[in-house]
Amino acid sequence: MTTIREDAGNTPIRGEQTPEEFATNVGTKLVYISDVFTPDFNLAVLEVTNAANTIVGLTNYKGDYSSTTIYSQSESVSYADGFNYMCKVDNTLDFQPDLYPAKWQRAEKGLMEIKDDTTPELGGALNGSGRTIYNTSIATVTGLTLSLATGNILKATLTTDSSISFTNIPSGSTDWLVEVSSGGFTITWNGAVTWDGDGVEPEWSTGTDTAYFYTTDGGTTIKGMRVRAGAV
């Protein structure tokens, strides 16, 4: 059974409830229609006999629900197969849930529940803008092309004079660390790298140094600085 989590105005109702339990707890404020509509139906017909304070369960239906006079959305809403709820309440009730008084609206959990387990899930789709945040990892490379697709903490070990370059830099702004075990060998860095301060590349120790890099333009220009020298 699909459940609803709801707070009812000045008298909060905690925990998960079926629609029947919810309707009972709020008393006469809400009427639950126990019939489930499986074929197509017309919401305008339902409107005639259930004008307000009603929640109805609907499953595997299409239905006519695009009218702006009775429905809170200005366009038809696409419903996936499975159990759905629709709700209508009067704007005089103290648990008015939204800004569309006295109109039908979709009423379902969406992102309201997080499962309490080792692999929590959010209901619905989460969308956002911005770059990918890469997993932190340490990658010891034999070749000296460091890929940010493997992580943003990288390690380079030199066995001879070498050139170090970067690939798979995300667009926009990002930063990363490189542990450099130069062994006293000469490093030639990617031509996009400029060094903070006086612009002169730092002198690398014979041990392990840590360098910090960042870019604000997807790697066209890269700023670098040594943040720790001679770490073991």
Secondary structure, DSSP 8 states (H G I E B T S, - for coil): ---EE---TTS---SEE-HHHHHHHTGGG-EEEEEEE-S--BHHHHHHH--SSEEEEEES---B---TTTBS-SS-----SSEEEEEE--TTSTT--SS-TTSBEE---TT--B--SSS--BSS-----S-------EEEESSSEEETTS-SEEEEE-SSSEEEEEE---SS-EEEEEEEE-TT--EEE-TTEEESTTS------SSEEEEEEEESSTTSSEEEEEEEEEE-
